[in-house]
């Protein structure tokens, strides 16, 4: 079965006549009859009945016609896309929650100002979910923080992202210049959900020192955690870009860990086997120019 056979089948269904279908398609009538016969042989079905010199679809023929119409619609959509090259005017961008909360949307707005004809689609997910979407070809490019897990991803380093261990101004730790990592073991800790990049850096820090993280609060929202820390519920490791305004207003206090800088990287990722379209390459160049 091929698209030519489907086109002949659809024409016969709509004309109810082999001869009329042949005329419509500018084919010889025996060619049309042979194409229908080959389809019926291939699927071991009878698609048409001849009654009073007209053709009528059997039940199998009607079901095959439904499928054929859907396949024709997909083919027409594909033809329109590639003849108009609309795939060169679309870009699917993903982002982790942290990056979306800081720089993503000003970046997208500026990029869209430079490329107004480009259709941008954006998804904001956890870092883990963003990676999965890139692997499943649901996203063309994505901005994430923390080391990507999948070796099939092409990874472009963008910049350093500093983290901050923070507490409320009236917290006992706020009076100390530096603390040892072991001090955190028995303190109420507030953190992001599992599989988030921010949660991973916290877990790695605890694991490195043979400590177990027991979160008092888990949240998908950085801002919810900031409010929880401000209220005095506990301490948290959060992106410094997000907490900086609160530090400047003295609504939060940053705690320094002795000999433990809290740093990570931001990355731009895409599937290693994905062919880079012109919009993808332009966005990569734009982000590197804007963030680096």
TORKOL-992493 format. One record per atom (N, C-alpha, C): residue in three letters; x, y, z; chain. Coordinates in steps of 0.02 Angstrom, whole numbers. Each point is the difference from the previous one (the first is absolute). Last residue first. Example, Ala and Ser with C-alpha at 12.3 -4.5 7.8 and 13.67 -1.06 7.14 Angstrom:
<sites>
r/c1/c2/c3/c
SER/642/-112/354/A
SER/42/59/3/A
SER/-39/55/37/A
ALA/15/-286/-4/A
ALA/-45/59/0/A
ALA/45/60/0/A
</sites>
This chain:
<sites>
r/c1/c2/c3/c
UNK/1315/1735/1424/A
UNK/71/-8/17/A
UNK/32/66/21/A
UNK/-231/-15/-75/A
UNK/12/-23/68/A
UNK/73/-2/17/A
UNK/-83/69/-219/A
UNK/-37/38/50/A
UNK/18/-18/72/A
UNK/91/-111/-196/A
UNK/19/71/-4/A
UNK/-31/39/58/A
UNK/-60/-225/-29/A
UNK/71/3/20/A
UNK/24/73/2/A
UNK/-217/-39/-79/A
UNK/4/-13/72/A
UNK/73/4/24/A
UNK/-42/22/-234/A
UNK/-28/57/38/A
UNK/8/-11/75/A
UNK/63/-174/-148/A
UNK/47/57/-4/A
UNK/-24/59/42/A
UNK/-145/-185/-16/A
UNK/61/-19/36/A
UNK/49/59/1/A
UNK/-191/25/-131/A
UNK/-15/6/71/A
UNK/60/-19/43/A
UNK/17/-26/-233/A
UNK/-5/71/16/A
UNK/-14/10/75/A
UNK/0/-218/-87/A
UNK/68/27/3/A
UNK/0/74/18/A
UNK/-210/-104/-30/A
UNK/35/-29/58/A
UNK/70/29/7/A
UNK/-130/60/-191/A
UNK/-22/33/62/A
UNK/35/-28/63/A
UNK/50/-105/-211/A
UNK/26/69/4/A
UNK/-24/36/63/A
UNK/10/-262/23/A
UNK/-30/45/-49/A
UNK/31/69/7/A
UNK/101/-250/68/A
UNK/-12/70/21/A
UNK/-30/40/-58/A
UNK/-20/-271/61/A
UNK/29/47/-48/A
UNK/-17/72/21/A
UNK/25/-217/167/A
UNK/-48/46/-32/A
UNK/36/47/-47/A
UNK/95/-171/151/A
UNK/-16/-23/-68/A
UNK/-48/47/-37/A
UNK/72/37/229/A
UNK/60/-4/-41/A
UNK/-14/-20/-72/A
UNK/-168/141/161/A
UNK/15/-70/-14/A
UNK/59/-3/-48/A
UNK/-8/210/160/A
UNK/-44/-27/-52/A
UNK/21/-72/-12/A
UNK/44/229/189/A
UNK/4/-69/-24/A
UNK/-45/-12/-60/A
UNK/136/191/176/A
UNK/-48/-4/-55/A
UNK/8/-69/-30/A
UNK/63/96/262/A
UNK/15/-32/-64/A
UNK/-56/10/-49/A
UNK/125/89/255/A
UNK/-58/0/-44/A
UNK/20/-28/-67/A
UNK/118/-53/251/A
UNK/1/31/-66/A
UNK/-71/2/-30/A
UNK/107/10/268/A
UNK/-18/-47/-52/A
UNK/1/37/-66/A
UNK/73/27/289/A
UNK/-4/22/-70/A
UNK/-23/-57/-45/A
UNK/65/71/261/A
UNK/-62/-29/-28/A
UNK/-10/26/-72/A
UNK/221/-43/181/A
UNK/-34/46/-46/A
UNK/-60/-35/-33/A
UNK/149/-54/220/A
UNK/-50/-32/-45/A
UNK/-36/53/-42/A
UNK/164/28/191/A
UNK/32/-41/-52/A
UNK/-51/-35/-45/A
UNK/-119/102/197/A
UNK/72/-2/1/A
UNK/26/-49/-53/A
UNK/-232/139/-15/A
UNK/24/-66/22/A
UNK/76/-1/-6/A
UNK/-185/210/35/A
UNK/58/-26/-37/A
UNK/22/-67/29/A
UNK/-244/147/-13/A
UNK/47/-35/44/A
UNK/56/-28/-44/A
UNK/-194/211/-18/A
UNK/38/-53/-33/A
UNK/52/-29/48/A
UNK/-254/122/33/A
UNK/70/5/17/A
UNK/36/-59/-33/A
UNK/-243/159/-36/A
UNK/32/-65/6/A
UNK/74/12/17/A
UNK/-131/184/-19/A
UNK/-56/-44/19/A
UNK/23/-72/5/A
UNK/120/213/-66/A
UNK/11/-30/65/A
UNK/-61/-39/25/A
UNK/44/108/-218/A
UNK/-48/33/45/A
UNK/5/-27/72/A
UNK/138/-92/-169/A
UNK/14/72/-1/A
UNK/-47/38/46/A
UNK/-32/-231/-32/A
UNK/61/11/38/A
UNK/15/75/4/A
UNK/-179/-68/-131/A
UNK/-17/-10/70/A
UNK/61/10/45/A
UNK/26/8/-237/A
UNK/-39/58/23/A
UNK/-18/-5/75/A
UNK/119/-187/-98/A
UNK/39/61/7/A
UNK/-41/60/22/A
UNK/-67/-237/-56/A
UNK/-4/26/69/A
UNK/35/67/9/A
UNK/-6/-117/-213/A
UNK/-69/7/24/A
UNK/-3/34/68/A
UNK/209/-52/-102/A
UNK/-34/50/-42/A
UNK/-71/14/27/A
UNK/132/-175/93/A
UNK/16/66/27/A
UNK/-34/56/-40/A
UNK/-94/-256/36/A
UNK/40/40/-48/A
UNK/10/71/26/A
UNK/-33/-185/188/A
UNK/-39/25/-56/A
UNK/44/40/-47/A
UNK/-22/-163/240/A
UNK/49/18/-52/A
UNK/-39/18/-62/A
UNK/-80/15/273/A
UNK/-5/-29/-66/A
UNK/59/21/-44/A
UNK/-130/-13/274/A
UNK/51/27/-45/A
UNK/-6/-36/-67/A
UNK/-203/52/190/A
UNK/61/-38/-7/A
UNK/48/34/-47/A
UNK/-213/90/84/A
UNK/-13/-72/5/A
UNK/63/-41/-5/A
UNK/-49/252/-9/A
UNK/37/-31/54/A
UNK/-9/-75/7/A
UNK/-80/173/-165/A
UNK/-44/-8/57/A
UNK/34/-34/59/A
UNK/112/29/-210/A
UNK/-13/66/31/A
UNK/-42/-6/62/A
UNK/33/-194/-129/A
UNK/61/19/36/A
UNK/-10/67/35/A
UNK/-174/-73/-137/A
UNK/5/-44/59/A
UNK/62/17/41/A
UNK/-33/112/-204/A
UNK/-48/23/50/A
UNK/4/-42/64/A
UNK/131/-68/-183/A
UNK/24/64/26/A
UNK/-46/26/55/A
UNK/-68/-190/-116/A
UNK/54/-15/47/A
UNK/29/64/29/A
UNK/-160/19/-168/A
UNK/-33/-26/60/A
UNK/53/-16/53/A
UNK/76/66/-211/A
UNK/-27/57/37/A
UNK/-37/-22/63/A
UNK/88/-161/-153/A
UNK/54/35/36/A
UNK/-29/56/44/A
UNK/-136/-224/-78/A
UNK/6/72/-9/A
UNK/58/28/41/A
UNK/-85/-227/2/A
UNK/21/11/-69/A
UNK/14/73/-13/A
UNK/26/-131/245/A
UNK/-44/40/-43/A
UNK/28/3/-71/A
UNK/19/-106/278/A
UNK/20/-11/-70/A
UNK/-49/39/-44/A
UNK/85/-9/279/A
UNK/-45/24/-52/A
UNK/30/-17/-68/A
UNK/108/-82/186/A
UNK/-60/18/37/A
UNK/-54/22/-49/A
UNK/214/-172/-52/A
UNK/-33/65/-10/A
UNK/-62/9/45/A
UNK/231/-141/5/A
UNK/-69/-13/22/A
UNK/-39/65/-4/A
UNK/251/-125/-81/A
UNK/-45/58/-6/A
UNK/-70/-20/20/A
UNK/247/-102/78/A
UNK/-64/-15/-33/A
UNK/-44/62/0/A
UNK/284/-52/0/A
UNK/-57/26/37/A
UNK/-64/-15/-39/A
UNK/247/-27/-52/A
UNK/-33/-57/33/A
UNK/-57/23/46/A
UNK/133/136/-156/A
UNK/22/1/70/A
UNK/-38/-53/42/A
UNK/-44/28/-233/A
UNK/73/5/3/A
UNK/27/-4/71/A
UNK/-235/13/-42/A
UNK/28/-67/-12/A
UNK/75/0/6/A
UNK/-115/208/14/A
UNK/-12/-42/58/A
UNK/32/-68/-7/A
UNK/10/144/-184/A
UNK/38/29/55/A
UNK/-8/-42/63/A
UNK/-130/-55/-187/A
UNK/71/-17/-12/A
UNK/43/26/57/A
UNK/-229/58/-1/A
UNK/10/-71/16/A
UNK/73/-20/-8/A
UNK/-59/218/-66/A
UNK/-7/-8/73/A
UNK/13/-72/21/A
UNK/-7/49/-228/A
UNK/61/29/29/A
UNK/-1/-5/76/A
UNK/-192/-74/-119/A
UNK/58/-43/-11/A
UNK/64/27/31/A
UNK/-205/127/-2/A
UNK/-2/-55/50/A
UNK/63/-43/-6/A
UNK/-28/164/-162/A
UNK/14/31/64/A
UNK/1/-51/56/A
UNK/-65/-68/-216/A
UNK/72/12/3/A
UNK/20/32/67/A
UNK/-212/-165/-18/A
UNK/16/68/-20/A
UNK/75/10/8/A
UNK/-112/-204/65/A
UNK/17/5/-72/A
UNK/8/71/-25/A
UNK/-138/-24/226/A
UNK/49/-47/-27/A
UNK/5/8/-76/A
UNK/-78/218/133/A
UNK/-23/-69/-8/A
UNK/56/-45/-28/A
UNK/72/217/146/A
UNK/-41/-13/-60/A
UNK/-19/-74/-3/A
UNK/51/113/244/A
UNK/33/-14/-64/A
UNK/-51/-12/-56/A
UNK/72/62/280/A
UNK/-53/10/-48/A
UNK/31/-8/-70/A
UNK/59/-75/275/A
UNK/23/18/-67/A
UNK/-59/3/-48/A
UNK/76/2/281/A
UNK/-57/-6/-46/A
UNK/21/26/-69/A
UNK/192/-102/159/A
UNK/-41/60/-7/A
UNK/-58/-12/-48/A
UNK/192/-148/68/A
UNK/-60/-4/42/A
UNK/-45/61/-5/A
UNK/205/-26/-136/A
UNK/-30/-66/7/A
UNK/-67/0/37/A
UNK/166/184/-51/A
UNK/-65/-4/-34/A
UNK/-38/-63/16/A
UNK/227/51/72/A
UNK/-49/39/40/A
UNK/-70/-8/-29/A
UNK/200/-87/-104/A
UNK/-34/-46/47/A
UNK/-52/36/43/A
UNK/145/118/-153/A
UNK/-55/-34/-34/A
UNK/-39/-45/48/A
UNK/124/218/95/A
UNK/20/-64/-29/A
UNK/-61/-35/-29/A
UNK/24/274/17/A
UNK/-17/-60/39/A
UNK/29/-61/-35/A
UNK/24/296/17/A
UNK/6/-63/-37/A
UNK/-19/-57/46/A
UNK/-47/219/74/A
UNK/29/17/-65/A
UNK/6/-62/-44/A
UNK/-191/46/195/A
UNK/65/-32/-11/A
UNK/26/17/-69/A
UNK/-217/60/92/A
UNK/51/36/40/A
UNK/70/-28/-11/A
UNK/-201/-93/-96/A
UNK/11/65/-30/A
UNK/54/40/37/A
UNK/-92/-216/68/A
UNK/58/-3/-44/A
UNK/16/68/-31/A
UNK/-195/-33/143/A
UNK/63/-3/37/A
UNK/62/0/-45/A
UNK/-225/122/-84/A
UNK/21/-69/11/A
UNK/67/-1/37/A
UNK/-129/194/-83/A
UNK/0/-15/72/A
UNK/18/-72/14/A
UNK/-14/86/-227/A
UNK/47/44/38/A
UNK/3/-16/74/A
UNK/-58/-198/-174/A
UNK/-32/63/20/A
UNK/49/41/42/A
UNK/107/-164/-180/A
UNK/-44/-8/58/A
UNK/-34/67/14/A
UNK/162/-148/-206/A
UNK/-32/59/31/A
UNK/-43/-19/60/A
UNK/202/-69/-198/A
UNK/-33/-30/58/A
UNK/-28/59/41/A
UNK/56/-11/-273/A
UNK/8/33/65/A
UNK/-37/-40/53/A
UNK/121/-16/-272/A
UNK/-54/-17/46/A
UNK/14/34/67/A
UNK/76/47/-274/A
UNK/17/-5/71/A
UNK/-63/-15/41/A
UNK/85/-40/-262/A
UNK/-59/18/39/A
UNK/16/-11/73/A
UNK/136/35/-257/A
UNK/-2/-25/68/A
UNK/-62/25/36/A
UNK/3/-38/-271/A
UNK/29/43/51/A
UNK/-2/-34/68/A
UNK/-34/-110/-226/A
UNK/-16/70/-8/A
UNK/34/45/52/A
UNK/31/-256/-137/A
UNK/6/37/63/A
UNK/-12/74/-11/A
UNK/-92/-220/-136/A
UNK/38/61/-10/A
UNK/1/39/66/A
UNK/-54/-266/-103/A
UNK/-2/46/57/A
UNK/46/60/-13/A
UNK/-146/-224/-118/A
UNK/55/47/-12/A
UNK/-7/56/51/A
UNK/-92/-260/33/A
UNK/-13/72/-8/A
UNK/64/37/-18/A
UNK/-28/-237/58/A
UNK/-21/13/-69/A
UNK/-16/73/-13/A
UNK/59/-99/216/A
UNK/59/6/-43/A
UNK/-17/15/-72/A
UNK/-135/64/236/A
UNK/-2/-45/-58/A
UNK/59/13/-46/A
UNK/-49/126/205/A
UNK/9/-70/17/A
UNK/9/-45/-61/A
UNK/66/274/62/A
UNK/-49/-44/-33/A
UNK/17/-73/13/A
UNK/66/204/169/A
UNK/28/-44/-51/A
UNK/-54/-44/-31/A
UNK/-59/248/99/A
UNK/22/-65/25/A
UNK/21/-45/-57/A
UNK/-178/180/-60/A
UNK/56/8/45/A
UNK/17/-69/28/A
UNK/-121/89/-246/A
UNK/-5/-34/64/A
UNK/59/19/44/A
UNK/-145/44/-251/A
UNK/46/31/48/A
UNK/-9/-33/67/A
UNK/-52/-83/-271/A
UNK/-22/13/68/A
UNK/56/31/41/A
UNK/-109/-77/-271/A
UNK/55/23/43/A
UNK/-26/12/70/A
UNK/-143/-105/-156/A
UNK/59/6/-43/A
UNK/62/17/41/A
UNK/-227/-145/78/A
UNK/31/66/2/A
UNK/61/-1/-46/A
UNK/-129/-191/19/A
UNK/-54/46/14/A
UNK/25/72/4/A
UNK/121/-221/-33/A
UNK/-12/45/-56/A
UNK/-63/43/9/A
UNK/110/-155/159/A
UNK/-60/-25/-35/A
UNK/-19/44/-59/A
UNK/184/58/141/A
UNK/14/-68/-24/A
UNK/-58/-28/-41/A
UNK/-28/208/107/A
UNK/49/7/-54/A
UNK/15/-69/-30/A
UNK/-137/4/188/A
UNK/-36/29/-57/A
UNK/47/10/-60/A
UNK/91/-74/206/A
UNK/-41/-52/-30/A
UNK/-37/25/-62/A
UNK/124/156/128/A
UNK/44/-47/-34/A
UNK/-39/-55/-36/A
UNK/-121/147/136/A
UNK/23/34/-60/A
UNK/47/-46/-40/A
UNK/-75/-73/210/A
UNK/-53/-4/-49/A
UNK/19/35/-66/A
UNK/151/14/183/A
UNK/-6/-70/-22/A
UNK/-53/-6/-55/A
UNK/25/210/105/A
UNK/58/-16/-42/A
UNK/-5/-71/-28/A
UNK/-230/116/54/A
UNK/59/-16/39/A
UNK/57/-18/-47/A
UNK/-168/156/-117/A
UNK/-7/-62/37/A
UNK/59/-8/48/A
UNK/-130/164/-202/A
UNK/39/6/61/A
UNK/-14/-61/43/A
UNK/-21/78/-278/A
UNK/-23/-42/55/A
UNK/48/9/59/A
UNK/-75/129/-255/A
UNK/42/-7/60/A
UNK/-33/-45/51/A
UNK/12/92/-278/A
UNK/-41/-38/47/A
UNK/45/-17/60/A
UNK/2/184/-225/A
UNK/32/-32/58/A
UNK/-52/-35/42/A
UNK/36/96/-265/A
UNK/-51/-21/49/A
UNK/34/-38/56/A
UNK/88/199/-184/A
UNK/10/-66/29/A
UNK/-53/-14/53/A
UNK/30/210/-120/A
UNK/-38/-50/-38/A
UNK/5/-70/30/A
UNK/121/194/89/A
UNK/-72/3/13/A
UNK/-41/-52/-38/A
UNK/254/44/84/A
UNK/-29/-48/-48/A
UNK/-76/-1/8/A
UNK/127/150/130/A
UNK/47/-7/-56/A
UNK/-27/-45/-54/A
UNK/-123/29/198/A
UNK/5/66/-31/A
UNK/46/-3/-61/A
UNK/-19/-190/136/A
UNK/-58/8/-43/A
UNK/-3/69/-34/A
UNK/170/-46/158/A
UNK/11/-41/-60/A
UNK/-58/8/-49/A
UNK/-20/105/210/A
UNK/51/33/-41/A
UNK/13/-38/-65/A
UNK/-147/-96/156/A
UNK/-29/61/-27/A
UNK/50/36/-46/A
UNK/72/-190/119/A
UNK/-46/-18/-55/A
UNK/-30/62/-32/A
UNK/138/32/189/A
UNK/38/-26/-56/A
UNK/-45/-15/-60/A
UNK/-101/64/204/A
UNK/33/57/-33/A
UNK/41/-22/-60/A
UNK/-95/-175/123/A
UNK/-49/38/-38/A
UNK/26/66/-28/A
UNK/144/-153/136/A
UNK/-28/-29/-62/A
UNK/-43/49/-39/A
UNK/126/23/222/A
UNK/21/34/-62/A
UNK/-38/-22/-63/A
UNK/-69/-61/241/A
UNK/50/52/1/A
UNK/10/33/-68/A
UNK/-147/-189/55/A
UNK/-15/50/52/A
UNK/48/58/0/A
UNK/27/-189/-144/A
UNK/-61/35/-20/A
UNK/-18/56/49/A
UNK/177/-143/52/A
UNK/20/45/-55/A
UNK/-60/40/-24/A
UNK/-42/-164/165/A
UNK/44/53/26/A
UNK/18/50/-54/A
UNK/-126/-195/-55/A
UNK/-40/49/37/A
UNK/44/58/23/A
UNK/73/-129/-222/A
UNK/-11/-19/70/A
UNK/-37/57/35/A
UNK/-27/-35/-266/A
UNK/40/32/52/A
UNK/-16/-32/67/A
UNK/-32/-13/-299/A
UNK/-15/-22/67/A
UNK/45/34/51/A
UNK/-100/35/-272/A
UNK/50/13/51/A
UNK/-24/-26/68/A
UNK/-43/-12/-284/A
UNK/-28/-23/64/A
UNK/55/3/53/A
UNK/-62/116/-256/A
UNK/52/-19/47/A
UNK/-31/-17/67/A
UNK/-49/69/-286/A
UNK/-24/-23/64/A
UNK/58/-22/44/A
UNK/3/67/-235/A
UNK/-29/58/35/A
UNK/-28/-20/68/A
UNK/94/-149/-168/A
UNK/54/48/13/A
UNK/-26/62/36/A
UNK/-144/-174/-74/A
UNK/41/-27/55/A
UNK/58/47/16/A
UNK/-148/38/-184/A
UNK/-23/27/64/A
UNK/40/-27/58/A
UNK/7/-13/-260/A
UNK/57/0/47/A
UNK/-20/30/68/A
UNK/-131/-52/-207/A
UNK/2/69/27/A
UNK/58/9/49/A
UNK/-33/-210/-99/A
UNK/2/45/-57/A
UNK/5/73/24/A
UNK/-22/-170/161/A
UNK/66/0/-30/A
UNK/5/43/-62/A
UNK/-208/-18/123/A
UNK/54/20/46/A
UNK/66/6/-37/A
UNK/-188/-85/-115/A
UNK/-6/72/11/A
UNK/56/26/44/A
UNK/-14/-233/-36/A
UNK/18/35/-62/A
UNK/-1/75/10/A
UNK/-76/-133/178/A
UNK/72/-6/-8/A
UNK/24/37/-62/A
UNK/-231/-14/37/A
UNK/30/44/50/A
UNK/76/-1/-5/A
UNK/-120/-146/-136/A
UNK/-11/68/-23/A
UNK/32/50/49/A
UNK/3/-228/59/A
UNK/45/13/-57/A
UNK/-7/72/-24/A
UNK/-145/-73/169/A
UNK/68/7/26/A
UNK/48/15/-57/A
UNK/-221/-45/-60/A
UNK/4/64/35/A
UNK/70/12/28/A
UNK/-47/-207/-100/A
UNK/4/53/-51/A
UNK/6/69/34/A
UNK/-36/-184/138/A
UNK/68/-2/-28/A
UNK/9/53/-54/A
UNK/-213/-27/93/A
UNK/45/26/51/A
UNK/72/2/-25/A
UNK/-162/-99/-139/A
UNK/-11/72/5/A
UNK/47/32/51/A
UNK/-1/-235/-20/A
UNK/31/31/-59/A
UNK/-8/76/1/A
UNK/-108/-133/166/A
UNK/73/2/9/A
UNK/34/38/-57/A
UNK/-229/-36/-22/A
UNK/11/45/57/A
UNK/75/8/13/A
UNK/-68/-158/-161/A
UNK/-7/69/-25/A
UNK/13/51/55/A
UNK/-8/-228/54/A
UNK/62/15/-35/A
UNK/-1/71/-26/A
UNK/-196/-80/99/A
UNK/52/9/51/A
UNK/67/17/-32/A
UNK/-177/-50/-143/A
UNK/-14/63/35/A
UNK/53/13/53/A
UNK/6/-206/-117/A
UNK/19/56/-44/A
UNK/-10/67/34/A
UNK/-72/-197/108/A
UNK/74/4/1/A
UNK/23/59/-42/A
UNK/-228/-45/-4/A
UNK/19/24/67/A
UNK/76/7/6/A
UNK/-82/26/-245/A
UNK/-16/-49/51/A
UNK/18/29/68/A
UNK/-63/150/-222/A
UNK/50/-23/47/A
UNK/-28/-54/46/A
UNK/-75/51/-258/A
UNK/-17/17/68/A
UNK/53/-29/47/A
UNK/-51/64/-283/A
UNK/40/-32/51/A
UNK/-21/26/69/A
UNK/-147/-30/-241/A
UNK/37/46/43/A
UNK/38/-40/53/A
UNK/-157/-92/-166/A
UNK/53/35/-37/A
UNK/37/53/41/A
UNK/-164/-149/99/A
UNK/-32/46/-48/A
UNK/51/46/-34/A
UNK/123/-115/179/A
UNK/-73/-6/-2/A
UNK/-28/52/-46/A
UNK/246/-116/100/A
UNK/-30/33/-59/A
UNK/-74/-16/0/A
UNK/199/22/203/A
UNK/-51/-42/-30/A
UNK/-30/38/-59/A
UNK/249/12/154/A
UNK/-56/28/-39/A
UNK/-48/-55/-21/A
UNK/200/-40/134/A
UNK/-16/69/18/A
UNK/-61/28/-35/A
UNK/115/-245/91/A
UNK/-37/28/-56/A
UNK/-23/70/20/A
UNK/225/-147/90/A
UNK/-66/29/12/A
UNK/-33/17/-67/A
UNK/238/-65/71/A
UNK/-46/-56/0/A
UNK/-71/22/18/A
UNK/208/132/-37/A
UNK/-34/0/65/A
UNK/-51/-56/6/A
UNK/131/24/-200/A
UNK/48/12/54/A
UNK/-32/-6/68/A
UNK/-134/-14/-195/A
UNK/41/-60/8/A
UNK/47/8/60/A
UNK/-130/184/-64/A
UNK/-44/-51/28/A
UNK/39/-65/12/A
UNK/113/176/-108/A
UNK/-15/17/70/A
UNK/-42/-54/33/A
UNK/43/-22/-230/A
UNK/61/-12/39/A
UNK/-10/16/74/A
UNK/-174/49/-152/A
UNK/7/-72/8/A
UNK/61/-17/42/A
UNK/-34/224/-61/A
UNK/-50/-21/50/A
UNK/6/-75/14/A
UNK/139/87/-168/A
UNK/20/28/65/A
UNK/-49/-21/54/A
UNK/-50/-57/-224/A
UNK/55/-40/26/A
UNK/22/25/69/A
UNK/-164/121/-118/A
UNK/-27/-64/21/A
UNK/54/-44/31/A
UNK/64/204/-96/A
UNK/-38/12/61/A
UNK/-27/-66/27/A
UNK/112/-5/-204/A
UNK/48/16/53/A
UNK/-35/11/67/A
UNK/-128/-33/-200/A
UNK/29/-62/26/A
UNK/51/12/56/A
UNK/-98/191/-111/A
UNK/-46/-35/45/A
UNK/28/-66/26/A
UNK/161/206/-62/A
UNK/-40/-49/-38/A
UNK/-42/-39/50/A
UNK/67/253/61/A
UNK/29/-67/-4/A
UNK/-44/-44/-45/A
UNK/-26/234/102/A
UNK/36/-3/-64/A
UNK/39/-66/-6/A
UNK/-157/74/176/A
UNK/71/-6/15/A
UNK/44/-3/-62/A
UNK/-240/16/-13/A
UNK/20/52/47/A
UNK/75/0/12/A
UNK/-96/-173/-130/A
UNK/-4/64/-36/A
UNK/25/57/45/A
UNK/-21/-213/96/A
UNK/56/1/-48/A
UNK/2/66/-38/A
UNK/-181/-36/145/A
UNK/62/10/38/A
UNK/60/3/-46/A
UNK/-208/-53/-94/A
UNK/2/71/20/A
UNK/63/16/39/A
UNK/-35/-225/-59/A
UNK/11/40/-60/A
UNK/5/74/17/A
UNK/-54/-157/169/A
UNK/69/-8/-22/A
UNK/16/46/-58/A
UNK/-189/52/188/A
UNK/9/-27/-67/A
UNK/73/-5/-16/A
UNK/-100/116/189/A
UNK/-43/-59/-5/A
UNK/4/-33/-68/A
UNK/114/201/104/A
UNK/-34/1/-66/A
UNK/-50/-57/-7/A
UNK/134/25/198/A
UNK/-36/63/-8/A
UNK/-38/3/-66/A
UNK/135/-191/55/A
UNK/-51/9/52/A
UNK/-42/62/-14/A
UNK/186/-37/-138/A
UNK/-54/-48/-15/A
UNK/-57/7/50/A
UNK/193/129/40/A
UNK/-36/25/-59/A
UNK/-58/-46/-19/A
UNK/146/-67/174/A
UNK/-42/56/21/A
UNK/-41/27/-58/A
UNK/158/-169/-48/A
UNK/-54/-26/41/A
UNK/-48/56/20/A
UNK/197/61/-111/A
UNK/-46/-34/-46/A
UNK/-60/-25/39/A
UNK/172/93/125/A
UNK/-32/52/-40/A
UNK/-51/-30/-48/A
UNK/135/-147/126/A
UNK/-49/33/42/A
UNK/-38/54/-38/A
UNK/179/-109/-108/A
UNK/-57/-46/8/A
UNK/-55/32/42/A
UNK/200/120/-22/A
UNK/-35/-3/-65/A
UNK/-61/-44/6/A
UNK/146/14/185/A
UNK/-44/58/-6/A
UNK/-37/1/-67/A
UNK/67/-240/87/A
UNK/37/62/-4/A
UNK/-49/58/-9/A
UNK/28/-291/55/A
UNK/-42/60/0/A
UNK/44/62/0/A
</sites>
